[in-house]
């Protein structure tokens, strides 16, 4: 069983306790600032690109290329980590890069609109490259402050704070864009949002000042180099998990980048309506993240991946049923519920499956595998847009959606289901956790568990 090693064997010193508390507080504050940047900036990058008449292929590159290049930034980050006096300086460097990257993202496409889509891709590559450069050191710093059995609760709390902050930023951002669109000054709305995104990210660097980094003490030495890590630092379960994670990202990104086209161009939603649709997923995350964190801590992240990996396959298929805005918002709400658990399980499984000394390498390798799947999925999706027909007929049944994108969403969901059924059974839980039958696990799911408890109370006390 892998777990974080306490900073002291029995009674930690006051300085160590203070360092741990400062790091944990930073993790939460950083999450709030990062979520503001995501809600006001990242979530509207594709909409900004569409304003500059981006093609589906360019939109797929905007989604894929920055993530793919960002994985190299993670490898570089691990390789040059010894250049920094401590992990705190390493993290600050990446955060400052993220903050400054919003300047070229905003300014260059407006100055040279004929090259706008390509300049957005380049600026996004700089931004996400800085994000990935920060990731290994950040993960190593924060996870060293947590025991294996509390990571789920801590990261669930952090994600919950991020969800509510991102929700507010998304809704306000959509309203702001709709306001400026009304006055034919849409670019000013994007400028305000991206300035807010850059400034808020810089607040993370400021809040890092109060963190006291702790020396790295692990019982087992780290593997020397990535090849040595892959040969000796990983198990068969971890390698099979990487295959599942990479292929799941491929399946998801076949549809992921193109929801913005479907909502804004095919269904002609306003920016306010689009922002509300996107925010519904964040509400789903917010209300269920504590439950998912408790579920993962008690029953293991493998059980968490199994439950959410199977259910998330059906989400994109639902977009064939209706184009009613309220229905789409409801589907995206349940998407947020399931993705909250799946994302938490994917990240925490990496922390549990390797030695503490190898976590930075494991995060980099996992991100690389996911980014490759991400890139392949987006490019496959852009190809399918030109290959899939706009309507289908099976005998007397004629399916004629507003575009061919719902068919591509259905293909994405079908592939997710095949991957989950084929690969989830091939790897196991690395921690010792509580065991339950599948039926009992279902009753422990967020939303299901409180509903079951409420029904039980009603049976026992009908007057309630």
C-alpha positions in Angstrom: 0.0 0.0 0.0 1.3 3.4 -1.0 0.8 6.4 1.2 2.4 9.8 2.0 5.1 9.6 4.6 4.4 11.9 7.6 6.9 14.7 8.1 7.9 13.4 11.5 7.6 9.9 13.0 5.6 10.8 16.1 5.2 14.4 17.2 5.7 16.9 14.3 7.3 20.1 15.3 5.4 23.4 15.4 7.2 24.6 12.3 6.2 21.4 10.4 2.6 21.8 11.4 2.6 25.4 10.3 4.1 24.5 7.0 1.5 21.9 6.4 -1.4 24.3 7.3 0.1 27.1 5.1 0.3 24.7 2.2 -3.2 23.4 2.6 -4.6 26.9 2.8 -2.7 27.8 -0.3 -4.1 24.9 -2.2 -7.7 26.1 -1.5 -6.9 29.8 -2.3 -5.1 28.7 -5.4 -8.1 26.7 -6.4 -10.4 29.8 -6.1 -8.1 32.0 -8.2 -7.6 29.2 -10.8 -11.3 28.6 -11.0 -11.9 32.3 -11.7 -9.4 32.1 -14.5 -11.0 29.0 -15.9 -14.6 30.4 -15.7 -13.8 33.8 -17.1 -11.0 32.8 -19.5 -10.6 29.2 -20.5 -14.3 28.5 -20.9 -14.6 31.3 -23.4 -11.5 30.7 -25.5 -13.5 28.7 -28.1 -16.2 31.4 -28.2 -13.5 34.0 -28.7 -12.1 31.9 -31.6 -15.6 31.5 -33.1 -15.9 35.3 -33.1 -12.8 35.4 -35.4 -14.4 32.8 -37.8 -12.5 29.7 -36.7 -13.1 26.5 -38.7 -13.9 23.2 -37.0 -10.3 22.0 -37.8 -8.8 25.1 -36.2 -11.1 24.6 -33.2 -9.9 21.0 -32.8 -6.3 22.3 -32.9 -7.1 24.9 -30.2 -8.2 22.0 -28.0 -5.5 19.5 -28.9 -2.3 21.3 -29.7 -1.8 23.3 -26.4 -2.5 20.1 -24.4 -0.1 18.1 -26.4 2.7 20.7 -26.2 1.9 21.1 -22.5 2.9 17.5 -21.8 6.4 18.3 -23.0 6.4 21.2 -20.5 5.7 18.6 -17.8 8.7 16.5 -18.8 10.8 19.6 -18.9 9.4 20.6 -15.5 10.5 17.4 -13.9 13.9 17.5 -15.6 14.7 21.1 -14.5 13.2 20.8 -11.0 16.7 20.8 -9.5 17.3 24.3 -10.9 14.8 25.7 -8.3 15.7 26.1 -4.6 12.4 24.6 -3.6 9.1 23.5 -5.1 7.5 26.8 -4.1 9.7 28.8 -6.5 9.0 26.2 -9.2 5.2 26.6 -8.8 5.5 30.4 -8.8 7.4 30.4 -12.1 4.6 28.5 -13.8 1.8 30.6 -12.3 3.4 33.8 -13.5 3.7 32.3 -17.0 0.0 31.5 -17.0 -0.9 35.0 -15.9 1.2 36.7 -18.6 0.0 34.4 -21.4 -3.4 36.1 -21.4 -1.8 39.2 -23.0 -0.9 37.6 -26.3 -4.1 35.6 -26.3 -6.1 38.8 -26.2 -4.0 41.4 -28.0 -2.4 39.6 -31.0 -5.6 38.2 -32.6 -7.2 41.7 -32.3 -4.2 43.4 -33.9 -3.9 40.8 -36.7 -7.4 39.4 -37.2 -6.5 37.7 -40.5 -4.3 35.3 -38.4 -6.5 35.4 -35.4 -7.4 31.7 -35.0 -3.8 30.6 -35.3 -2.6 33.3 -32.9 -5.2 32.1 -30.4 -3.8 28.6 -30.7 -0.3 29.8 -30.2 -1.3 31.9 -27.1 -3.2 29.0 -25.7 -0.2 26.8 -26.1 1.9 29.2 -24.1 -0.8 29.4 -21.4 -1.4 25.6 -21.1 2.4 25.0 -21.4 2.8 27.1 -18.3 -0.1 25.3 -16.6 1.5 21.9 -17.2 4.9 23.2 -16.2 3.5 23.9 -12.8 1.6 20.7 -12.4 4.2 18.1 -11.2 5.7 20.4 -8.6 2.3 21.5 -7.4 1.1 17.9 -7.1 4.2 16.8 -5.3 4.0 19.7 -2.8 0.3 19.4 -1.9 0.1 15.5 -1.8 3.1 15.4 0.6 0.9 17.4 3.1 -1.9 14.8 3.0 -2.3 11.2 4.1 -3.7 8.7 1.6 -7.1 8.4 3.3 -7.8 12.2 3.4 -6.8 13.1 -0.2 -10.2 12.4 -1.5 -11.9 14.7 1.0 -9.3 17.5 0.6 -9.4 17.5 -3.2 -13.2 17.2 -3.2 -13.4 20.3 -0.9 -10.9 22.2 -3.2 -12.8 21.1 -6.3 -16.1 22.2 -4.7 -14.7 25.7 -4.0 -13.4 25.8 -7.6 -16.9 24.7 -8.9 -18.8 27.4 -7.2 -16.2 30.1 -8.1 -16.1 28.9 -11.8 -19.9 28.8 -11.8 -20.1 32.5 -10.8 -17.4 33.5 -13.3 -19.1 31.6 -16.1 -22.6 33.1 -15.5 -21.3 36.6 -15.1 -19.0 36.2 -18.1 -22.0 35.1 -20.3 -24.1 38.0 -19.1 -21.2 40.4 -19.8 -20.7 39.1 -23.3 -24.4 39.2 -24.1 -24.5 42.9 -22.9 -21.5 43.9 -25.1 -22.9 41.9 -28.0 -26.1 43.9 -27.8 -24.0 47.1 -28.4 -21.9 45.4 -31.1 -18.8 45.6 -29.0 -18.3 41.9 -28.3 -14.5 42.2 -28.4 -14.6 44.5 -25.4 -16.5 41.9 -23.4 -13.8 39.3 -24.2 -11.1 41.8 -23.3 -12.6 42.4 -19.9 -12.9 38.7 -19.2 -9.4 37.8 -20.2 -7.9 40.7 -18.2 -9.8 39.4 -15.2 -8.5 35.9 -15.9 -4.9 37.0 -16.0 -5.1 39.2 -12.9 -6.8 36.5 -10.8 -4.1 33.9 -11.8 -1.4 36.3 -10.6 -3.1 36.4 -7.2 -2.1 32.7 -6.8 1.5 33.7 -7.1 1.0 36.4 -4.4 -0.8 33.9 -2.1 2.1 31.5 -2.5 4.3 34.0 -0.6 3.0 32.8 2.8 3.7 29.1 2.1 6.6 27.4 3.9 7.9 24.6 1.7 9.0 21.4 3.5 12.0 19.3 2.7 11.3 16.2 0.6 11.7 13.1 2.8 10.6 9.7 1.3 11.5 6.2 2.6 12.2 5.0 -0.9 14.3 6.9 -3.5 12.8 8.2 -6.7 13.4 6.3 -9.9 16.2 7.9 -12.0 14.6 9.1 -15.2 11.3 8.4 -16.9 12.4 5.1 -18.5 13.6 3.8 -15.2 10.3 4.9 -13.6 8.3 3.1 -16.3 10.3 -0.1 -15.9 10.6 -0.3 -12.1 8.4 2.4 -10.6 5.1 1.3 -12.1 2.9 -1.8 -11.7 0.9 -3.6 -14.4 -2.3 -2.1 -12.8 -0.9 1.4 -13.3 0.0 0.8 -16.9 -3.4 -0.6 -17.6 -5.0 2.4 -15.9 -3.0 4.7 -18.2 -4.4 2.8 -21.2 -7.9 3.3 -19.9 -7.4 7.0 -19.1 -5.8 7.8 -22.4 -8.4 6.0 -24.5 -11.2 7.6 -22.4 -9.8 11.0 -23.2 -9.7 10.1 -26.9 -13.4 9.1 -26.8 -14.5 12.1 -24.9 -12.6 14.7 -27.0 -14.2 13.3 -30.2 -17.2 15.4 -29.1 -15.8 17.8 -26.4 -14.5 20.7 -28.5 -17.6 20.9 -30.7 -20.3 21.6 -28.1 -19.6 25.3 -28.5 -20.3 25.1 -32.2 -23.5 23.2 -31.6 -24.7 25.6 -29.0 -23.7 28.9 -30.5 -23.9 28.3 -34.3 -26.4 25.4 -34.7 -28.8 26.2 -31.9 -28.1 30.0 -32.0 -28.0 30.2 -28.2 -27.1 33.6 -26.7 -23.9 33.9 -24.7 -26.0 34.1 -21.6 -27.8 30.8 -22.4 -24.5 29.2 -23.4 -22.9 30.3 -20.2 -25.8 29.0 -18.1 -25.6 25.6 -19.9 -21.9 25.4 -19.1 -22.5 26.5 -15.6 -25.0 23.7 -15.0 -22.2 21.2 -15.1 -20.4 23.2 -12.4 -23.5 23.1 -10.2 -23.5 19.3 -10.6 -19.9 19.2 -9.5 -20.5 21.4 -6.5 -23.4 19.4 -5.0 -21.7 16.0 -5.4 -17.9 16.5 -4.9 -17.9 16.0 -1.1 -19.9 12.7 -1.7 -17.5 11.6 -4.4 -14.5 12.4 -2.2 -15.9 10.3 0.7 -16.8 7.5 -1.7 -13.3 7.4 -3.1 -11.7 7.4 0.4 -13.9 4.6 1.7 -14.3 2.3 -1.3 -11.3 3.2 -3.5 -10.7 5.2 -6.7 -11.1 2.1 -8.8 -14.7 1.7 -7.6 -15.2 5.4 -8.3 -13.9 5.0 -11.9 -16.1 2.0 -12.5 -19.3 3.8 -11.5 -18.7 7.0 -13.3 -16.8 5.6 -16.3 -19.9 3.4 -17.3 -22.5 6.1 -16.7 -20.6 9.0 -18.4 -20.9 7.1 -21.7 -24.6 7.7 -22.0 -24.4 11.5 -21.6 -23.6 12.6 -25.1 -26.1 10.2 -26.6 -28.9 12.2 -25.0 -28.2 15.2 -27.3 -30.0 13.3 -30.0 -33.3 13.4 -28.0 -34.1 17.1 -27.8 -32.8 20.6 -28.5 -34.9 22.2 -25.8 -32.6 24.5 -23.8 -33.9 23.3 -20.4 -33.3 19.7 -21.3 -29.8 20.5 -22.5 -29.1 22.2 -19.2 -30.4 19.2 -17.2 -28.2 16.8 -19.2 -25.1 19.0 -18.6 -26.0 19.1 -14.9 -25.8 15.4 -14.7 -22.7 15.5 -16.8 -21.1 17.7 -14.1 -22.2 15.1 -11.4 -20.5 12.2 -13.2 -17.4 14.1 -14.4 -16.8 15.4 -10.9 -16.4 11.7 -9.7 -14.5 10.6 -12.8 -12.0 13.4 -12.7 -11.4 12.9 -9.0 -10.9 9.2 -9.5 -8.5 9.7 -12.4 -6.2 12.1 -10.5 -6.3 10.3 -7.1 -5.6 6.9 -8.6 -2.3 8.2 -9.9 -1.3 9.4 -6.4 -2.2 6.1 -4.8 -0.6 3.8 -7.5 3.0 4.9 -7.3 5.6 5.6 -4.6 5.5 9.1 -3.0 8.9 9.9 -4.4 7.7 9.2 -8.0 4.5 11.2 -7.9 5.8 14.1 -10.0 6.9 11.6 -12.7 3.6 9.8 -12.5 1.6 13.0 -13.0 3.8 13.9 -16.0 3.4 10.5 -17.6 -0.3 10.4 -16.9 -0.8 13.8 -18.4 1.2 12.8 -21.5 -0.9 9.8 -22.1 -4.1 11.8 -21.6 -2.9 14.6 -23.9 -2.1 12.1 -26.7 -5.6 10.7 -26.4 -6.9 14.3 -26.2 -5.2 15.3 -29.5 -6.2 12.1 -31.3 -9.8 12.5 -30.2 -10.1 16.2 -31.3 -8.5 15.5 -34.7 -10.8 12.4 -35.1 -13.8 14.6 -34.2 -12.9 17.3 -36.8 -12.6 14.6 -39.4 -16.0 13.1 -38.5 -17.6 16.5 -39.0 -16.8 16.3 -42.7 -17.5 12.5 -43.0 -20.7 11.9 -41.0 -24.0 12.7 -42.8 -26.5 15.2 -41.5 -29.4 12.8 -41.3 -30.0 9.1 -41.1 -32.9 6.9 -42.2 -33.7 3.4 -40.9 -36.8 2.1 -42.8 -39.6 4.5 -41.7 -37.5 6.1 -39.0 -35.9 9.3 -40.2 -33.5 11.2 -37.9 -32.8 14.7 -39.0 -31.1 16.9 -36.3 -30.1 20.5 -36.8 -26.6 19.3 -37.8 -24.5 16.1 -37.8 -22.9 17.0 -34.5 -25.5 15.0 -32.4 -24.4 11.9 -34.4 -20.8 12.6 -33.5 -21.8 13.0 -29.8 -23.5 9.6 -30.1 -20.3 8.0 -31.5 -18.3 9.5 -28.7 -20.7 8.0 -26.1 -20.6 4.6 -27.8 -16.8 4.5 -27.8 -16.7 5.5 -24.1 -19.0 2.6 -23.3 -16.8 0.1 -25.2 -13.6 1.4 -23.5 -15.2 1.2 -20.0 -16.6 -2.3 -20.5 -13.3 -3.6 -21.9 -10.7 -2.0 -19.7 -12.1 -1.2 -16.2 -11.9 -4.9 -15.3 -8.1 -5.0 -16.2 -6.7 -3.0 -13.2 -7.3 -3.0 -9.5 -7.4 -0.8 -6.4 -3.9 -0.1 -5.0 -5.2 0.7 -1.5 -6.8 -1.4 1.2 -10.5 -0.1 1.2 -13.9 -1.2 2.3 -15.5 -3.8 0.1 -19.2 -3.7 -1.0 -21.3 -5.5 -3.5 -22.2 -3.5 -6.7 -25.7 -3.0 -5.4 -24.5 -1.6 -2.1 -22.0 0.6 -3.9 -24.9 2.0 -6.0 -26.7 3.0 -2.8 -23.6 4.9 -1.6 -23.4 7.1 -4.7 -23.9 10.9 -4.3 -27.5 12.0 -4.8 -28.6 8.3 -4.4 -27.4 8.0 -0.8 -29.2 11.1 0.6 -32.3 10.3 -1.5 -32.4 6.7 0.0 -31.9 8.1 3.5 -34.8 10.5 3.0 -37.1 7.7 1.7 -36.2 5.5 4.6 -37.1 8.3 7.1 -40.4 8.8 5.3 -41.2 5.1 5.7 -40.3 5.2 9.4 -42.0 8.5 10.1 -44.7 9.2 7.5 -45.6 12.5 9.1 -42.3 14.0 8.3 
